[in-house]
Amino acid sequence: MSIDEAPPTAGATAAPRTGAAKETLEDYTLRFAPRSYRKWGTGTVAVSALGGIAYLADFAIGANIGISYGTVNALWGILVFAVVIFLSGFPLAYYAARYNLDLDLITRGSGFGYYGSVVTNVIFATFTFIFFALEGSIMAQGLELGLGIPPWLGYALSTIIIFPLVMYGMSLLSKLQLWTTPLWLVLMVAPFVYLLIQHPDSIGQFFGYQGETGMGAPSLGAVMLAAGVCLSLIAQIAEQIDYLRFMPPKTPENKRRWWTAMVLAGPGWVVFGAIKQVVGLFLAVYLIANVAGGADVANEPVHQFLEIYNQFLPPWAAIALAVILVVISQIKINVTNAYSGSLAWTNSFTRVTKRYPGRLVFVGVNLLIALVLMEANMFDFLNTILGFYANCGMSWIVVVAVDIAVNKYVLKLSPIQPEFRRGMLYNVNPVGFGSMLVSAGVSILVFFGAFGSGIQPYSPLVAIGLAVVLPPLLAVATKGKYYLRRTDDGIDLPMYDEHGNPSGEVLDCHVCGESIERPDMMACHEHDAYICSLCLSQDKTGEHVLPAQV
């Protein structure tokens, strides 16, 4: 099938769909992504997912930590960031691609429970609007520089332009990412290559840079402070997963391509992110050392690229390309931020209220919050915002990763196959939920100096350490009893095919009339029929009685 063709939806309907019902089937906002919808190849999914990391925030983050702590400390901090994110992201990406679930559904069955993962949705939604605001601010800087548009209007334009692009979910996003990636790569790489060839002395300047205070000598505290800012990006794996959940089934014929796509587009995103941070710092140091007034704009990506373009292009072409690069980059990432943020808000709201108002409502909510942050000029206190957020993001992601890697595969106290359906799970599982609250709470106190300035820089280590140790301890203490309420969903058909992929067998939901694939269904004992997980999640009355525990 051509990538220009929209995949079919999951089966026929018994009645005309409402707008909300049609929308949730188009991008599977709240549920397992069925085989009938996943018609993209492994390469298409991988390129689409990696297209979402085109953001320029990495350039600003790399510049900021280098200016604050010097090149050597920044580079070590970036290395710590890359290692932590790759190791924690691998099991999450594998589960998403293998079982076709977003991170919320994975989190439910990995130690948090049906309602326990609501708080992680809020953490993820916060990530999306913080980084939407950051990327929108960078786009506004480009619009001001190239077109003279005042920042307040640039913030509004960079927000409004995104809304129509996220209305159609994965079908449109995959095309947008594929079409824009080649031009983005050329525009981003050209300045860096030019400096390496024409100004080789910039390499020595880069490694010798001591930061704005001149106190950039190697320091573990400075390394951890730099890593803490970078680790605010740890929740990016959830956005990668929003694409990876559409991976095709893994078979003996495609397993090499499948694994390559999963690794590159899953935890592998951090390799590209780390490279961009290093390049951002490199360009910032060049501006500070060689351009009059460069120190004032060294952490602004649009100025980084403009100054280098000006050296080998006419002024009109330099500014045009700088603006084009900024606009393409910000659109590529902010459609993903808006899309993923809307999924997170929708999941939380629907689970708590049992109402599904439609994903587009929460696209608007996410964009509005991001716009407020932009108008408040969040760019000026970026390090503080990201350093604080990192403690929450790390606690969540590392806890889920440890539950999968240790509690499932080593201790075997957590079920190997993920479970996400209401009725199969306890409302709250203390293993993951409790571990995350303790890890995030203690590390935030450390971050704000509650335990003294000596340990303050090490809040990332505190968050990671507690998130690694607590889940196995609590799983052993509770004997794993809070993972599953029951072990049988009342359906005789197997959940997985001969290769271990989620089954493509189709059953009819007696509530909505949709034909839904087996992994997303349960037996309704009262009506001697089947009910899909979405209808079950919106059942307020308890009318749809589940099968008894086996």
C-alpha positions in Angstrom: 0.0 0.0 0.0 1.3 3.5 -0.8 2.1 5.8 2.1 -0.2 8.4 0.5 -3.2 6.2 1.1 -5.0 6.3 4.4 -5.2 2.9 6.1 -8.7 1.5 6.6 -10.5 1.6 9.9 -11.1 -1.4 12.0 -14.1 -3.1 10.5 -17.6 -2.2 9.6 -20.1 -0.5 11.9 -23.5 -1.5 12.9 -24.7 2.2 13.0 -23.4 5.5 11.8 -20.5 6.7 13.9 -20.7 9.9 15.9 -17.9 12.4 15.5 -16.1 11.3 18.7 -16.5 7.6 17.8 -15.1 8.1 14.3 -12.2 10.1 15.7 -11.2 7.6 18.2 -11.2 4.8 15.6 -9.1 7.0 13.2 -6.2 7.3 15.6 -7.0 4.9 18.4 -6.8 7.6 21.0 -7.7 5.5 24.0 -7.0 2.0 22.9 -4.9 -0.8 21.4 -3.9 -0.1 17.8 -5.4 -3.0 15.8 -3.7 -4.9 13.0 -6.2 -3.9 10.4 -5.2 -0.2 10.8 -1.4 -0.8 10.9 -0.7 -0.9 7.2 2.6 1.1 7.3 5.9 -0.6 6.8 8.6 -0.6 9.4 10.6 2.0 7.6 7.7 4.4 7.2 6.9 4.1 11.0 10.5 4.7 11.9 11.0 7.8 9.7 7.7 9.2 10.9 8.8 8.7 14.5 12.2 10.2 13.9 10.7 13.1 12.1 9.2 14.2 15.4 12.7 14.8 16.8 13.5 17.6 14.3 13.0 20.1 17.1 15.6 22.9 17.7 15.2 22.8 21.5 18.2 20.5 21.6 20.3 23.2 20.2 19.1 25.7 22.8 19.6 23.1 25.6 23.1 22.2 24.5 24.0 25.9 24.3 22.4 26.7 27.7 24.2 24.0 29.6 27.5 24.7 27.9 27.2 28.5 28.7 26.4 27.6 32.3 28.9 24.8 33.0 31.5 24.8 30.3 32.1 22.4 27.4 33.6 19.5 29.3 30.9 19.4 31.9 28.2 19.8 29.3 29.6 16.9 27.2 29.7 14.6 30.1 26.2 15.6 31.1 25.0 14.9 27.6 26.6 11.4 27.7 24.9 10.7 31.1 21.6 11.8 29.5 22.0 9.6 26.5 22.9 6.5 28.4 20.0 6.8 30.9 17.4 7.5 28.2 18.6 4.7 25.9 18.5 2.1 28.7 15.2 3.3 30.1 13.6 3.7 26.7 14.5 0.3 25.3 11.9 -1.9 27.2 9.2 0.7 26.7 9.7 1.0 23.0 9.8 -2.8 22.6 6.5 -3.2 24.4 4.9 -0.4 22.4 6.0 -1.9 19.0 5.4 -5.5 20.0 2.0 -5.1 21.6 0.8 -1.9 19.8 0.1 0.1 22.9 0.8 3.7 23.8 2.8 4.4 27.0 -0.3 5.1 29.1 -1.7 1.6 28.3 1.8 0.1 29.0 2.0 2.1 32.3 -1.3 0.8 33.5 -0.2 -2.8 33.6 3.4 -2.1 34.6 2.8 -1.3 38.2 0.4 1.6 38.2 -3.1 0.2 37.8 -6.1 1.4 35.8 -6.4 4.8 37.5 -2.9 5.0 38.9 -1.5 5.9 35.4 -3.7 9.0 35.2 -1.0 11.0 37.1 1.6 9.9 34.5 -0.7 11.1 31.7 -0.6 14.5 33.4 3.2 14.4 33.6 3.4 13.6 29.9 0.8 16.2 29.0 3.0 18.7 30.9 6.0 17.6 28.9 4.2 18.2 25.6 3.0 21.8 26.4 6.4 22.8 28.0 8.2 21.7 24.8 5.5 23.0 22.5 6.0 26.4 24.2 9.8 26.1 23.9 9.6 25.2 20.2 6.9 27.8 19.6 9.2 30.5 21.2 12.0 29.5 18.9 9.7 29.7 15.9 8.6 33.2 17.0 12.2 34.2 17.2 12.6 33.2 13.6 9.4 35.0 12.5 10.6 38.2 14.2 14.1 38.0 12.7 12.9 37.1 9.2 9.6 38.9 8.8 9.6 41.5 11.6 6.6 39.9 13.3 6.5 40.9 17.0 7.0 38.0 19.5 3.5 38.1 21.0 2.0 37.7 17.5 4.6 35.1 16.5 3.6 33.0 19.6 0.0 33.1 18.5 0.8 32.2 14.9 3.1 29.3 15.8 0.2 27.9 17.9 -2.7 28.4 15.5 -0.9 26.9 12.5 -0.5 23.6 14.3 -4.2 23.0 15.0 -5.4 21.9 11.5 -2.3 19.7 11.0 -3.2 17.4 14.0 -6.9 16.9 13.2 -6.3 13.7 11.3 -3.9 11.8 13.5 -1.3 9.4 12.2 -2.4 9.4 8.5 -1.4 13.0 8.0 1.5 13.1 10.4 3.3 10.3 8.7 3.2 12.1 5.4 4.2 15.4 6.9 7.3 13.9 8.6 8.4 12.0 5.5 8.1 14.9 3.1 9.9 17.5 5.2 12.8 15.4 6.6 15.3 15.6 3.7 15.2 19.4 3.5 15.4 19.7 7.2 18.5 17.5 7.3 20.4 19.6 4.7 19.6 22.9 6.3 20.6 21.7 9.8 23.9 19.9 8.8 25.3 22.5 6.4 26.4 25.2 8.9 28.2 22.6 11.1 30.0 21.1 8.1 31.0 24.6 6.9 32.6 25.5 10.2 34.6 22.2 10.4 36.0 22.8 6.9 36.5 26.5 6.8 37.2 27.3 10.5 39.0 24.2 12.0 40.2 26.4 14.8 36.6 26.4 16.1 37.2 22.9 17.4 39.9 24.1 19.8 37.7 27.0 20.9 34.9 24.5 21.5 36.8 22.2 23.8 38.5 25.0 25.6 35.3 26.9 26.5 34.9 27.4 30.2 31.4 28.8 30.3 30.2 32.4 30.9 31.7 32.5 34.4 35.0 31.0 33.4 34.5 28.3 36.0 34.0 25.3 33.7 36.6 23.0 35.2 35.5 19.4 35.3 33.0 18.9 38.2 30.7 16.0 39.0 28.1 18.4 40.4 28.2 20.5 37.2 27.9 17.3 35.1 24.8 16.2 37.0 23.2 19.7 36.8 23.8 19.6 33.0 22.5 16.1 32.8 19.4 17.1 34.8 18.4 19.7 32.3 18.9 17.3 29.4 17.0 14.5 31.2 13.9 16.7 31.0 13.6 15.1 27.6 13.2 11.6 29.0 9.4 11.7 28.3 10.2 12.1 24.6 10.0 8.3 24.4 6.3 8.6 24.9 6.0 10.6 21.7 8.2 8.1 19.9 5.8 5.4 21.2 2.8 7.2 19.8 4.2 6.3 16.4 5.9 3.0 17.3 2.5 1.5 18.4 1.6 1.4 14.7 4.5 -1.0 13.8 3.4 -4.0 11.7 3.5 -7.5 13.4 7.0 -9.0 13.9 7.4 -12.1 11.8 10.4 -14.3 10.8 10.5 -12.5 7.4 10.7 -8.9 8.7 12.3 -9.4 12.1 15.6 -7.7 11.2 13.9 -4.7 9.7 11.5 -4.7 12.7 14.2 -4.6 15.3 16.2 -2.0 13.4 13.2 0.3 13.2 12.2 -0.3 16.8 15.7 0.5 18.1 16.4 3.5 15.9 13.0 5.2 16.3 12.6 4.1 19.9 15.5 4.6 22.3 17.7 5.4 19.4 16.2 8.9 19.2 18.5 9.9 22.0 21.6 9.4 19.8 20.3 12.1 17.3 19.2 14.3 20.2 22.6 14.2 21.9 24.3 15.0 18.5 22.0 18.1 18.2 22.8 19.2 21.7 26.6 19.0 21.0 26.1 20.8 17.7 24.1 23.5 19.4 26.8 24.0 22.0 29.5 24.1 19.2 27.6 26.8 17.3 27.0 28.8 20.5 30.8 28.7 21.4 31.6 29.8 17.8 29.2 32.8 18.1 30.6 33.8 21.5 34.2 33.6 20.4 33.9 35.1 16.8 30.8 37.2 16.4 30.3 40.7 17.8 27.4 40.5 20.3 27.2 36.7 19.7 27.0 36.0 23.5 23.6 37.7 23.6 22.0 35.4 21.1 24.3 32.3 21.3 21.5 30.1 22.9 18.9 31.1 20.2 19.0 28.5 17.4 17.7 30.9 14.7 20.7 33.2 15.3 23.1 30.3 15.5 22.1 29.2 11.9 21.7 32.7 10.5 25.2 33.8 11.6 26.8 30.7 9.9 24.6 31.0 6.7 25.7 34.6 6.4 29.3 33.5 5.9 28.7 31.6 2.7 25.4 32.9 1.4 24.0 36.3 0.4 22.1 38.0 3.3 18.7 37.5 1.8 19.3 33.8 1.2 20.8 33.3 4.7 17.8 34.8 6.5 15.4 33.0 4.2 17.0 29.6 4.9 17.3 30.3 8.6 13.5 31.1 8.8 12.6 28.1 6.7 14.7 25.8 8.9 13.1 27.1 12.0 9.5 26.9 10.7 10.0 23.3 9.3 11.6 22.1 12.5 9.0 23.7 14.8 6.0 22.4 12.7 7.5 18.9 12.6 7.9 18.6 16.4 4.9 20.7 17.5 2.4 18.6 15.5 3.7 15.7 17.5 3.6 17.6 20.8 0.0 18.7 20.1 -1.0 15.2 19.0 0.6 13.3 21.8 -0.5 15.9 24.4 -4.1 15.6 23.2 -3.9 11.8 23.7 -2.6 12.2 27.2 -5.3 14.7 28.3 -8.0 12.7 26.6 -6.9 9.5 28.4 -6.9 11.2 31.8 -10.2 13.0 31.3 -12.1 10.0 29.9 -10.9 7.6 32.6 -11.9 9.9 35.4 -15.2 11.3 34.1 -16.3 8.3 31.9 -16.9 10.8 29.1 -15.2 11.2 25.7 -15.6 14.7 24.4 -13.3 14.1 21.4 -9.5 14.5 21.1 -9.7 17.8 19.3 -11.0 19.5 22.5 -7.8 18.6 24.2 -5.7 19.7 21.3 -7.1 23.1 22.0 -6.5 22.8 25.7 -2.9 21.8 25.2 -2.2 24.6 22.7 -3.8 27.2 25.0 -1.6 26.3 27.9 1.5 26.4 25.7 0.5 29.8 24.4 0.3 31.1 27.9 3.8 29.8 28.7 5.1 31.5 25.6 3.6 34.8 26.3 5.1 34.5 29.8 8.6 34.3 28.1 9.5 30.9 29.5 12.7 30.9 27.4 14.4 33.2 30.0 14.1 30.6 32.8 14.5 27.4 30.7 17.1 25.6 32.8 15.0 25.9 35.9 11.8 24.6 34.3 13.5 21.7 32.6 15.6 20.8 35.6 12.4 20.6 37.8 10.4 18.7 35.3 13.2 16.1 34.8 12.6 14.7 38.3 9.0 13.9 37.5 9.7 12.5 34.0 12.6 10.3 35.2 10.7 8.9 38.1 7.8 7.8 35.8 9.8 6.4 32.9 12.5 4.6 34.9 9.9 3.0 37.2 8.0 1.6 34.2 11.2 0.4 32.5 12.3 -1.3 35.7 9.0 -3.0 36.1 9.2 -4.4 32.6 12.9 -5.4 32.8 13.1 -6.6 36.4 9.6 -7.3 37.8 8.4 -9.1 34.6 11.5 -10.8 33.3 13.7 -11.4 36.4 11.3 -11.6 39.4 8.4 -12.8 37.3 6.0 -11.0 39.7 4.5 -8.8 37.0 2.7 -10.4 34.1 4.9 -10.7 31.0 2.1 -9.7 28.5 0.8 -6.2 29.1 -2.7 -5.6 30.4 -4.6 -2.4 30.1 -8.3 -3.2 30.2 -10.7 -2.0 32.9 -11.8 -4.8 35.1 -8.6 -6.8 34.6 -6.6 -4.3 36.6 -6.8 -3.0 40.1 -7.5 0.8 40.3 -4.1 1.5 41.8 -1.0 -0.7 42.1 1.3 0.5 44.9 4.3 -1.0 43.2 4.7 1.5 40.4 2.5 4.3 41.6 4.1 4.3 45.1 7.6 4.1 43.6 7.0 7.0 41.3 5.5 9.3 44.0 8.4 8.6 46.4 11.1 9.0 43.7 9.6 12.2 42.3 8.8 13.7 45.7 12.2 13.1 47.2 14.2 14.2 44.1 12.2 17.4 43.8 13.0 18.2 47.5 16.6 17.6 46.7 16.4 19.8 43.6 15.1 22.7 45.6 17.7 22.3 48.3 15.7 20.8 51.1 18.5 18.4 52.0 21.3 21.0 51.6 23.3 22.5 48.8 25.8 19.7 48.8 23.4 17.1 47.4 21.3 19.5 45.4 23.0 19.0 42.0 22.4 15.2 42.3 18.6 15.2 42.2 18.7 13.3 38.9 20.7 10.5 40.6 18.3 10.4 43.5 15.3 10.1 41.1 16.9 7.4 39.1 18.2 5.5 42.1 14.9 5.4 43.9 13.1 4.5 40.7 15.4 1.5 40.1 15.3 0.2 43.7 11.7 0.7 44.8 9.7 -1.2 42.2 11.4 -4.6 42.8 11.2 -4.1 46.6 7.5 -3.2 46.5 6.7 -6.1 44.1 8.4 -8.5 46.5 6.7 -6.9 49.5 3.2 -7.2 47.9 4.0 -10.5 46.2 2.7 -9.1 43.0 -0.9 -9.4 44.1 -2.0 -5.9 42.8 -1.1 -6.4 39.1 -4.2 -8.4 38.0 -7.7 -8.6 39.5 -8.5 -11.6 37.4 -6.6 -13.8 35.0 -9.3 -14.6 32.5 -11.2 -12.1 30.3 -13.9 -14.7 29.5 -13.0 -15.1 25.8 -11.9 -18.5 24.5 -10.0 -17.2 21.5 -6.2 -16.8 21.9 -4.9 -13.3 22.6 -1.8 -13.8 20.4 -0.9 -15.4 17.1 1.7 -18.1 16.4 4.5 -15.4 16.3 3.5 -13.8 19.6 1.8 -10.8 17.9 -1.6 -9.5 19.2 -4.4 -11.5 17.4 -6.2 -10.0 14.4 -9.4 -12.0 15.2 -12.4 -9.7 15.1 -15.4 -9.6 17.5 -18.5 -7.4 17.6 -19.0 -5.1 20.6 -22.6 -5.3 21.7 -22.6 -1.7 23.0 -21.2 0.4 20.1 -21.7 -2.2 17.4 -18.1 -1.8 16.1 -16.1 -4.8 15.0 -13.0 -4.8 17.2 -9.9 -7.0 17.3 -9.6 -9.6 20.1 -6.9 -7.9 22.3 -9.3 -4.9 22.8 -12.3 -7.0 23.9 -13.7 -8.7 27.0 -16.7 -10.9 27.6 -19.8 -9.3 29.1 -21.1 -12.0 31.4 -24.5 -10.3 32.0 -25.3 -10.0 28.3 -23.6 -13.2 27.1 -21.7 -11.0 24.5 -18.5 -9.0 24.0 -17.7 -5.5 24.9 -14.7 -3.4 23.8 -12.4 -1.7 26.2 -13.5 1.8 25.2 -17.1 1.1 25.9 -16.2 -0.6 29.2 -14.1 2.3 30.3 -17.1 4.6 29.8 -19.5 2.4 31.6 -20.7 4.5 34.6 -23.4 2.2 35.9 -21.7 -1.1 36.1 -24.3 -2.6 33.8 -21.7 -4.5 31.8 -20.7 -7.2 34.3 -17.4 -8.8 33.7 -16.7 -12.5 34.0 -15.9 -13.9 37.5 -12.3 -14.4 38.6 -11.0 -17.8 37.4 
